[in-house]
Amino acid sequence: MENGTLKVVDSRTNASYELPLFKGTIRAADLRTVKTSADDFGVMSYDPAFMNTASCQSAVTFIDGDKGILRYRGYPIEQLAEKCSFLEVAYLLLHGELPTESELKSWIDAITHHTMLHEYFKKFLEGFRLASHPMGMFVSAVAALSTYYPEAKNVLDPEVRKLEIYRLIGKVPTIAAYTYRHGLGFPYVYPDNDLGYTENFMNMLWKMVEPKYRANPVLARALDILFILHADHEQNCSTNVMRSVGSSLADPFVSVAAAAAALSGPLHGGANEAVLKMLDEIGSKDRVPAYVEHVKAGHGKLMGFGHRVYKHYDPRARIIKWTADQVFKVTGSNPKLDIALELERIALEDEYFVKRKLYPNVDFYSGIIYQALGFQPAMFTVLFAIPRTVGWLAQWQELLQDSEQKIARPRQIYVGHEARDFVPIEKRGAAAAPPAR
Ligand code: ACO
């Protein structure tokens, strides 16, 4: 057999089984054939946090975490970051191939003509308190878009999907910019169709009274590169949520909102905000060694370090470092960079981090650039969510076209009480023993 088999002997029955291997995996459902009797449920696999479980076959993104390799549709991230625009990469992720010149032109045109938000939408955003966290506003606003486009529920119609993909990619920068300006009490700025995707985003963020906003080309390119680096990362926490919610055939707006909610956590996309807080807490270069010792003693984590998949330098972190240099030539250096560099130097030489293969991840340097560009840390995860919307949509589309996929529904190992009789309220309160685990 091309993929071979795995021979399993059940010590309970001495029965042996040949489980077919498929691309280095066994199908968990095949374990159900391993039974002690005809009415036995069969063996299940137990894998909290999906440490070793493939939930899908995907052709979108390849990661080799041991070698530090990241490719979108086969193309190395380094080449894409150097040679492509973000929308070109978005096309690649969603369509599987790089666009021709005319394909790119009509793709950009389609996205550009879906950047406006309904006028009533501004009223929705105005309801948020001034100090609202932009990520909470972003998640809610993307979910609210679902109410504006009820036809989006027809997720099995490829034409509907195409339109909603244009809308989501077009509108997330507008939502992000509005959440930013809301916090500052500034009036919202409408999209400018003369500008490219990233320049237009900067226009909506920073235009004041000038008739036409002109982005600094170095800063616009830096942001575009950051968008490319954040566009997809195979089956991470938020993408898994996108697929899971999408598997119920929920519309793409609420599915993206759910994925963005997952992204907001400090162990995922919220880490870039946490890195800045950590650098502030450290305060100066000379205090780095003490901070590292503090972490090693079990007090918190080095934010922006470590990754479930990368056990090597995150290739995105390397490109971000290069991008930071370009940005700082325009903005002047961010003093936090010195602390970050020292932290990286010390951690990479330290036995604790070396042994656990903990390297800087994408979030370690991105926050420093965002801050140099003028963003408050609370905005950082929103800046991550804009490009990652493309990855979520590419994975969602792949899911809906995959005949093997069904509604996501894991199993559990029940460790609660056995059946027991109802206790009337006046008889409750006697110390009930917790269930044995
Ligand atoms: N600082 C200090 N120790 C760490 C760190 C860190 N940043 N990350 C992991 N470790 C330690 C753990 O304590 C554990 O040590 P132990 O074996 O002595 O118990 C060991 O390294 C393995 O770590 P796990 O938590 O088991 O690794 P897991 O794959 O579950 O977690 C994660 C990965 C969540 C990214 C983790 O490294 C982390 O919390 N990092 C900090 C947050 C962060 O930067 N997140 C962004 C990730 S990239 C992204 O989502 C875009």
Boltz pocket constraint, residues with backbone or C-beta under 6 A from the ligand:
constraints:
  - pocket:
      binder: B
      contacts: [[A, 236], [A, 266], [A, 267], [A, 268], [A, 269], [A, 271], [A, 295], [A, 300], [A, 301], [A, 302], [A, 303], [A, 304], [A, 305], [A, 306], [A, 307], [A, 308], [A, 309], [A, 356], [A, 358], [A, 361], [A, 362], [A, 363]]
      max_distance: 6.0
